[in-house]
Amino acid sequence: MRRDPTTPAGQVHRLTIESEVLKGNLLGDPARRLIDVYVPHGHDGRGLPLLVDVVGFTAGGPAHTNWKNFGENVPERLDRLIAAGEMPPVVVALPDCFTKLGGNQYINSAAMGRWDDFLLREAVPFVERKFACGGSGHRGLFGKSSGGYGAIVHALLHNDFWSAAACHSGDMGWDLLQLPDFPSVLRALKSHNNEIKGWLDAFFAKKKWSEKEIHILMNFAMCATYDPDPNAYLGVRLPVTLDTCEIIPERWKNWMAWDPLTLIEKHGAGLKRLKALYIDCGDIDQYNLIYGARRFHRRLDAIDVPHIYEEFPDDHSSVDYRMDISLPILAKALAREKRGET
């Protein structure tokens, strides 16, 4: 049931793409992927900007086109914002990037797969050919949590491809986000003879999982993302010792290389090329992400990168309403001509 049945509804097209870059991934995940594409009412997509929705952990893009109780899915939100004149019409692609380990950080990994390449070389060009949308200067991406991480890392590494990005409660600040989880991981492994394979096999055999177990799975996904071992089960190896939970320096160095607070030191200046950069975080985020967001914001200020930064009175959960702010900012920026053009 739509909140306002009188709002003109756009159309969601469900496409399928056969990925070449995902074939043979270590997790054994399928290379055939769904991409839901929203096209606003009264348009066929031609000439419109393109936004890509990179979703958070445990989700895939098509989850954002599902019916949603007590609220709006992403297409319904877009319908409302566009109909109210709060944002110009845009095409939005929602690719399925779910993995066996429960989610995605949208970078290339020897274990998780070549997800950076999938977005840049396959998914976006596929959608742009199909709907004659986007193109240089008119592409942006947005996401929350792991999706927020994907958005900010893509903006840092590929600001020649993307022209706008919104990072909602994005992963950053590994010392406060990642490290505190490993004692729980080690306690979980203890019941499986300290074997990662044993824990994962037991997890996959279950019919129901606790929130705590999902969180442990997420930690293993991060291991397979930031410091994969192709010779380990599903590429997972820990950055800490099993008995004392001490950091293994060579392992942790690989993790830290992917912290946005590290990446900004080398790639931050490139963010000046963006037409819009939006970052926000709840001020009581239960994963401590507010502290990483503040550090990132202050570093952006220090290197004179134009951006919008906001904190809001909420935690990490159920904050899709923040898209009411970010999506108009991105759409308006991408609808404009490139800087320097008339």
VEXVEX-179853 format. One record per residue (C-alpha): residue number from 1; residue in one letter; x, y, z. Coordinates in Angstrom, 3 decimals. Layout:
SITE, NUM, a, X, Y, Z
...
This chain:
SITE, 1, m, 0.000, 0.000, 0.000
SITE, 2, r, 1.487, 3.311, -1.095
SITE, 3, r, 1.460, 6.186, 1.394
SITE, 4, d, -0.125, 8.466, -1.199
SITE, 5, p, -1.855, 6.560, -3.996
SITE, 6, t, -2.309, 9.797, -5.956
SITE, 7, t, 1.440, 10.278, -6.476
SITE, 8, p, 2.396, 9.298, -10.044
SITE, 9, a, 4.373, 6.067, -9.872
SITE, 10, g, 7.548, 5.409, -11.776
SITE, 11, q, 8.365, 2.019, -13.204
SITE, 12, v, 10.800, -0.563, -11.864
SITE, 13, h, 12.457, -2.688, -14.514
SITE, 14, r, 14.082, -5.954, -13.416
SITE, 15, l, 17.156, -6.700, -15.528
SITE, 16, t, 19.610, -9.575, -15.462
SITE, 17, i, 23.299, -9.298, -16.240
SITE, 18, e, 25.815, -12.087, -16.795
SITE, 19, s, 28.974, -10.846, -15.129
SITE, 20, e, 32.361, -11.835, -16.467
SITE, 21, v, 34.374, -10.306, -13.632
SITE, 22, l, 32.469, -12.235, -10.944
SITE, 23, k, 32.927, -15.631, -12.558
SITE, 24, g, 35.011, -18.073, -10.548
SITE, 25, n, 34.875, -16.083, -7.312
SITE, 26, l, 36.192, -17.946, -4.289
SITE, 27, l, 32.838, -17.905, -2.464
SITE, 28, g, 31.148, -19.726, -5.327
SITE, 29, d, 28.556, -16.963, -5.658
SITE, 30, p, 26.600, -16.694, -8.928
SITE, 31, a, 27.858, -14.383, -11.644
SITE, 32, r, 24.302, -13.899, -12.927
SITE, 33, r, 22.924, -10.841, -11.137
SITE, 34, l, 19.670, -8.904, -10.929
SITE, 35, i, 19.594, -5.144, -11.308
SITE, 36, d, 16.363, -3.348, -10.515
SITE, 37, v, 16.154, 0.003, -12.311
SITE, 38, y, 13.750, 2.772, -11.344
SITE, 39, v, 12.598, 5.108, -14.122
SITE, 40, p, 10.418, 8.047, -13.019
SITE, 41, h, 6.863, 8.590, -14.205
SITE, 42, g, 6.645, 10.197, -17.627
SITE, 43, h, 10.210, 9.291, -18.627
SITE, 44, d, 11.952, 6.468, -20.432
SITE, 45, g, 15.304, 7.279, -18.834
SITE, 46, r, 16.838, 9.015, -21.814
SITE, 47, g, 19.047, 11.947, -20.845
SITE, 48, l, 18.445, 11.599, -17.102
SITE, 49, p, 21.191, 11.396, -14.468
SITE, 50, l, 21.908, 7.965, -12.995
SITE, 51, l, 22.159, 7.148, -9.302
SITE, 52, v, 23.294, 3.755, -8.022
SITE, 53, d, 22.023, 2.439, -4.687
SITE, 54, v, 24.700, 0.363, -2.933
SITE, 55, v, 22.932, -1.187, 0.037
SITE, 56, g, 24.098, -2.142, 3.521
SITE, 57, f, 25.224, -5.502, 4.876
SITE, 58, t, 22.745, -8.440, 4.688
SITE, 59, a, 20.837, -6.761, 1.849
SITE, 60, g, 20.874, -6.618, -1.936
SITE, 61, g, 19.695, -3.812, -4.173
SITE, 62, p, 16.340, -5.438, -5.020
SITE, 63, a, 15.492, -5.403, -1.294
SITE, 64, h, 15.032, -1.649, -1.669
SITE, 65, t, 12.282, -2.110, -4.262
SITE, 66, n, 10.271, -4.475, -2.037
SITE, 67, w, 7.055, -3.380, -0.324
SITE, 68, k, 7.839, -1.802, 3.035
SITE, 69, n, 5.544, -1.644, 6.043
SITE, 70, f, 5.001, 1.711, 7.779
SITE, 71, g, 7.126, 3.513, 5.246
SITE, 72, e, 8.342, 3.739, 1.678
SITE, 73, n, 10.664, 1.670, -0.424
SITE, 74, v, 13.161, 3.582, -2.540
SITE, 75, p, 10.971, 3.870, -5.682
SITE, 76, e, 8.062, 5.215, -3.612
SITE, 77, r, 10.385, 7.717, -1.930
SITE, 78, l, 11.644, 8.845, -5.319
SITE, 79, d, 8.084, 9.148, -6.646
SITE, 80, r, 7.182, 11.438, -3.752
SITE, 81, l, 10.295, 13.594, -3.905
SITE, 82, i, 10.092, 14.017, -7.685
SITE, 83, a, 6.350, 14.698, -7.718
SITE, 84, a, 6.755, 17.331, -4.977
SITE, 85, g, 9.433, 19.092, -6.997
SITE, 86, e, 12.046, 18.462, -4.293
SITE, 87, m, 14.365, 16.764, -6.784
SITE, 88, p, 14.627, 16.455, -10.561
SITE, 89, p, 13.882, 13.103, -12.192
SITE, 90, v, 16.659, 10.513, -12.141
SITE, 91, v, 17.165, 6.887, -13.043
SITE, 92, v, 18.212, 4.753, -10.066
SITE, 93, a, 19.910, 1.366, -10.405
SITE, 94, l, 19.734, -1.110, -7.525
SITE, 95, p, 22.108, -4.008, -8.250
SITE, 96, d, 22.104, -7.279, -6.346
SITE, 97, c, 25.580, -7.519, -4.799
SITE, 98, f, 24.746, -9.971, -2.003
SITE, 99, t, 27.358, -12.622, -1.190
SITE, 100, k, 27.574, -15.932, 0.667
SITE, 101, l, 29.220, -14.112, 3.564
SITE, 102, g, 26.222, -11.845, 3.926
SITE, 103, g, 27.090, -8.608, 2.207
SITE, 104, n, 29.509, -6.460, 0.301
SITE, 105, q, 31.916, -3.554, 0.680
SITE, 106, y, 31.992, -2.922, -3.116
SITE, 107, i, 35.752, -3.265, -3.601
SITE, 108, n, 37.766, -5.919, -5.422
SITE, 109, s, 38.745, -8.894, -3.280
SITE, 110, a, 40.487, -12.167, -4.091
SITE, 111, a, 37.856, -13.873, -1.948
SITE, 112, m, 34.644, -11.872, -2.199
SITE, 113, g, 34.940, -11.090, -5.900
SITE, 114, r, 35.693, -8.132, -8.147
SITE, 115, w, 32.830, -5.905, -7.043
SITE, 116, d, 34.542, -2.632, -7.881
SITE, 117, d, 35.002, -3.877, -11.441
SITE, 118, f, 31.441, -5.189, -11.530
SITE, 119, l, 29.987, -1.758, -10.830
SITE, 120, l, 32.299, 0.295, -13.025
SITE, 121, r, 32.881, -2.044, -15.957
SITE, 122, e, 29.630, -3.965, -16.156
SITE, 123, a, 26.589, -2.856, -14.132
SITE, 124, v, 26.679, 0.899, -14.764
SITE, 125, p, 27.538, 0.669, -18.494
SITE, 126, f, 24.807, -1.977, -18.886
SITE, 127, v, 22.145, 0.286, -17.342
SITE, 128, e, 23.354, 3.351, -19.237
SITE, 129, r, 23.144, 1.511, -22.571
SITE, 130, k, 19.688, 0.181, -21.773
SITE, 131, f, 18.167, 3.518, -20.723
SITE, 132, a, 20.438, 6.100, -22.395
SITE, 133, c, 20.978, 7.737, -19.005
SITE, 134, g, 23.909, 8.824, -16.867
SITE, 135, g, 27.231, 9.214, -18.587
SITE, 136, s, 30.297, 11.217, -17.631
SITE, 137, g, 29.449, 13.986, -15.190
SITE, 138, h, 25.987, 12.601, -14.523
SITE, 139, r, 26.612, 9.511, -12.369
SITE, 140, g, 26.355, 9.268, -8.613
SITE, 141, l, 26.008, 6.647, -5.904
SITE, 142, f, 24.608, 6.502, -2.418
SITE, 143, g, 24.412, 4.017, 0.403
SITE, 144, k, 24.201, 3.439, 4.131
SITE, 145, s, 26.538, 1.494, 6.433
SITE, 146, s, 28.472, -0.934, 4.185
SITE, 147, g, 26.788, 0.873, 1.302
SITE, 148, g, 27.971, 4.170, 2.742
SITE, 149, y, 31.442, 2.699, 2.802
SITE, 150, g, 31.098, 1.658, -0.831
SITE, 151, a, 29.911, 5.135, -1.780
SITE, 152, i, 32.745, 6.994, -0.088
SITE, 153, v, 35.465, 4.590, -1.236
SITE, 154, h, 34.248, 4.739, -4.830
SITE, 155, a, 34.183, 8.520, -4.586
SITE, 156, l, 37.756, 8.495, -3.287
SITE, 157, l, 39.115, 6.038, -5.843
SITE, 158, h, 36.975, 6.782, -8.899
SITE, 159, n, 36.032, 10.457, -8.952
SITE, 160, d, 36.818, 10.360, -12.673
SITE, 161, f, 33.820, 8.018, -13.035
SITE, 162, w, 31.408, 9.191, -10.321
SITE, 163, s, 30.405, 12.829, -9.983
SITE, 164, a, 28.399, 12.725, -6.751
SITE, 165, a, 28.180, 10.540, -3.665
SITE, 166, a, 26.210, 10.255, -0.438
SITE, 167, c, 27.581, 8.306, 2.515
SITE, 168, h, 25.030, 7.570, 5.224
SITE, 169, s, 26.536, 6.144, 8.434
SITE, 170, g, 29.387, 4.688, 6.411
SITE, 171, d, 32.039, 2.341, 7.767
SITE, 172, m, 35.175, 4.242, 8.797
SITE, 173, g, 37.517, 4.357, 11.764
SITE, 174, w, 38.650, 0.752, 12.057
SITE, 175, d, 40.034, 1.181, 15.579
SITE, 176, l, 36.531, 1.815, 16.924
SITE, 177, l, 34.418, -0.111, 14.416
SITE, 178, q, 36.360, -3.276, 13.637
SITE, 179, l, 38.789, -4.036, 16.449
SITE, 180, p, 36.226, -4.157, 19.285
SITE, 181, d, 34.447, -7.059, 17.539
SITE, 182, f, 37.276, -9.582, 17.607
SITE, 183, p, 36.951, -10.786, 21.218
SITE, 184, s, 33.396, -11.858, 20.347
SITE, 185, v, 34.673, -13.574, 17.204
SITE, 186, l, 37.242, -15.538, 19.198
SITE, 187, r, 34.633, -16.601, 21.767
SITE, 188, a, 32.407, -17.824, 18.927
SITE, 189, l, 35.261, -19.811, 17.398
SITE, 190, k, 36.094, -21.468, 20.710
SITE, 191, s, 33.027, -23.690, 20.465
SITE, 192, h, 34.264, -24.893, 17.062
SITE, 193, n, 37.840, -25.798, 18.041
SITE, 194, n, 38.984, -22.365, 16.886
SITE, 195, e, 38.231, -23.337, 13.293
SITE, 196, i, 36.713, -20.735, 11.004
SITE, 197, k, 35.488, -23.448, 8.639
SITE, 198, g, 33.745, -25.242, 11.488
SITE, 199, w, 31.897, -22.122, 12.566
SITE, 200, l, 30.901, -21.169, 9.020
SITE, 201, d, 29.749, -24.691, 8.129
SITE, 202, a, 27.572, -24.750, 11.247
SITE, 203, f, 26.176, -21.325, 10.377
SITE, 204, f, 25.279, -22.321, 6.815
SITE, 205, a, 23.596, -25.498, 8.093
SITE, 206, k, 21.197, -23.586, 10.345
SITE, 207, k, 17.617, -22.705, 9.521
SITE, 208, k, 17.573, -19.649, 11.770
SITE, 209, w, 20.297, -17.257, 12.878
SITE, 210, s, 20.636, -14.897, 15.791
SITE, 211, e, 21.611, -11.269, 15.405
SITE, 212, k, 24.871, -12.088, 17.178
SITE, 213, e, 25.651, -14.827, 14.654
SITE, 214, i, 24.940, -12.490, 11.749
SITE, 215, h, 27.374, -10.035, 13.290
SITE, 216, i, 30.070, -12.719, 13.539
SITE, 217, l, 29.457, -13.575, 9.878
SITE, 218, m, 29.906, -9.907, 9.020
SITE, 219, n, 33.288, -9.905, 10.745
SITE, 220, f, 34.367, -12.864, 8.603
SITE, 221, a, 33.148, -11.017, 5.510
SITE, 222, m, 35.346, -8.071, 6.448
SITE, 223, c, 38.311, -10.435, 6.833
SITE, 224, a, 37.674, -11.798, 3.340
SITE, 225, t, 37.334, -8.261, 1.994
SITE, 226, y, 40.270, -6.335, 3.448
SITE, 227, d, 42.870, -9.086, 3.885
SITE, 228, p, 41.749, -12.195, 1.981
SITE, 229, d, 43.715, -15.425, 1.979
SITE, 230, p, 42.888, -17.380, -1.198
SITE, 231, n, 44.201, -20.537, 0.464
SITE, 232, a, 41.914, -20.268, 3.495
SITE, 233, y, 38.309, -21.438, 3.707
SITE, 234, l, 36.262, -18.825, 1.826
SITE, 235, g, 39.322, -16.598, 1.987
SITE, 236, v, 38.846, -15.769, 5.686
SITE, 237, r, 41.814, -15.137, 7.967
SITE, 238, l, 41.863, -13.109, 11.149
SITE, 239, p, 44.021, -10.054, 11.832
SITE, 240, v, 44.432, -11.064, 15.489
SITE, 241, t, 45.919, -14.004, 17.380
SITE, 242, l, 43.502, -16.727, 18.456
SITE, 243, d, 44.691, -16.965, 22.062
SITE, 244, t, 45.394, -13.376, 23.119
SITE, 245, c, 43.483, -11.321, 20.524
SITE, 246, e, 46.614, -9.328, 19.723
SITE, 247, i, 46.901, -7.517, 16.422
SITE, 248, i, 49.024, -9.282, 13.809
SITE, 249, p, 50.850, -6.268, 12.320
SITE, 250, e, 51.134, -7.477, 8.713
SITE, 251, r, 47.476, -8.508, 8.692
SITE, 252, w, 46.188, -5.327, 10.296
SITE, 253, k, 48.236, -3.199, 7.917
SITE, 254, n, 46.171, -4.603, 5.039
SITE, 255, w, 42.958, -3.764, 6.878
SITE, 256, m, 44.038, -0.235, 7.644
SITE, 257, a, 44.861, 0.424, 3.999
SITE, 258, w, 41.102, 0.233, 3.295
SITE, 259, d, 39.913, 2.502, 6.101
SITE, 260, p, 38.521, 5.693, 4.510
SITE, 261, l, 40.519, 7.603, 7.110
SITE, 262, t, 43.635, 6.102, 5.501
SITE, 263, l, 42.454, 6.406, 1.898
SITE, 264, i, 41.689, 10.090, 2.275
SITE, 265, e, 45.340, 10.881, 2.867
SITE, 266, k, 46.281, 9.759, -0.649
SITE, 267, h, 43.041, 10.252, -2.560
SITE, 268, g, 41.200, 12.995, -0.689
SITE, 269, a, 42.126, 15.844, -3.009
SITE, 270, g, 40.381, 14.054, -5.880
SITE, 271, l, 37.059, 14.545, -4.122
SITE, 272, k, 37.199, 18.186, -5.225
SITE, 273, r, 36.157, 16.942, -8.660
SITE, 274, l, 32.734, 15.877, -7.375
SITE, 275, k, 29.665, 18.003, -7.997
SITE, 276, a, 28.237, 16.940, -4.634
SITE, 277, l, 29.482, 15.041, -1.600
SITE, 278, y, 27.112, 14.363, 1.296
SITE, 279, i, 28.042, 12.628, 4.563
SITE, 280, d, 25.916, 12.082, 7.646
SITE, 281, c, 25.763, 9.890, 10.741
SITE, 282, g, 23.562, 9.454, 13.789
SITE, 283, d, 25.073, 10.975, 16.897
SITE, 284, i, 24.380, 7.828, 18.944
SITE, 285, d, 25.438, 5.321, 16.262
SITE, 286, q, 25.865, 2.022, 18.117
SITE, 287, y, 28.829, 1.007, 15.963
SITE, 288, n, 30.843, 4.093, 16.927
SITE, 289, l, 30.699, 5.402, 13.363
SITE, 290, i, 29.999, 8.949, 14.476
SITE, 291, y, 33.605, 9.314, 15.604
SITE, 292, g, 34.991, 8.156, 12.271
SITE, 293, a, 32.554, 10.445, 10.457
SITE, 294, r, 33.704, 13.430, 12.498
SITE, 295, r, 37.350, 12.637, 11.779
SITE, 296, f, 36.623, 12.287, 8.071
SITE, 297, h, 34.656, 15.550, 8.000
SITE, 298, r, 37.463, 17.430, 9.736
SITE, 299, r, 40.006, 16.002, 7.298
SITE, 300, l, 37.840, 17.125, 4.367
SITE, 301, d, 37.741, 20.610, 5.843
SITE, 302, a, 41.502, 20.586, 6.309
SITE, 303, i, 42.127, 19.820, 2.627
SITE, 304, d, 39.365, 22.160, 1.409
SITE, 305, v, 37.046, 19.563, -0.105
SITE, 306, p, 33.515, 20.999, -0.560
SITE, 307, h, 30.969, 18.780, 1.141
SITE, 308, i, 27.844, 18.710, 3.271
SITE, 309, y, 28.205, 17.053, 6.672
SITE, 310, e, 25.320, 16.463, 9.067
SITE, 311, e, 24.780, 14.701, 12.378
SITE, 312, f, 21.284, 13.747, 13.446
SITE, 313, p, 19.739, 12.510, 16.717
SITE, 314, d, 19.455, 8.789, 16.023
SITE, 315, d, 21.421, 5.547, 15.935
SITE, 316, h, 22.462, 3.278, 13.031
SITE, 317, s, 19.144, 1.519, 12.458
SITE, 318, s, 16.126, 2.393, 10.263
SITE, 319, v, 17.428, 5.725, 9.042
SITE, 320, d, 16.283, 5.538, 5.419
SITE, 321, y, 14.461, 8.827, 6.016
SITE, 322, r, 17.845, 10.523, 5.630
SITE, 323, m, 17.564, 9.867, 1.889
SITE, 324, d, 14.993, 12.659, 1.798
SITE, 325, i, 17.968, 14.983, 2.272
SITE, 326, s, 20.691, 13.286, 0.263
SITE, 327, l, 18.832, 12.247, -2.884
SITE, 328, p, 17.717, 15.778, -3.843
SITE, 329, i, 21.252, 17.054, -3.279
SITE, 330, l, 22.741, 14.416, -5.568
SITE, 331, a, 20.036, 14.677, -8.229
SITE, 332, k, 20.205, 18.474, -8.446
SITE, 333, a, 23.991, 18.400, -8.738
SITE, 334, l, 23.995, 15.738, -11.447
SITE, 335, a, 21.228, 17.444, -13.408
SITE, 336, r, 23.412, 20.536, -13.757
SITE, 337, e, 25.958, 20.833, -16.507
SITE, 338, k, 29.531, 20.084, -15.594
SITE, 339, r, 31.435, 22.866, -13.944
SITE, 340, g, 32.831, 25.244, -16.483
SITE, 341, e, 30.213, 24.408, -19.104
SITE, 342, t, 27.243, 26.538, -20.107
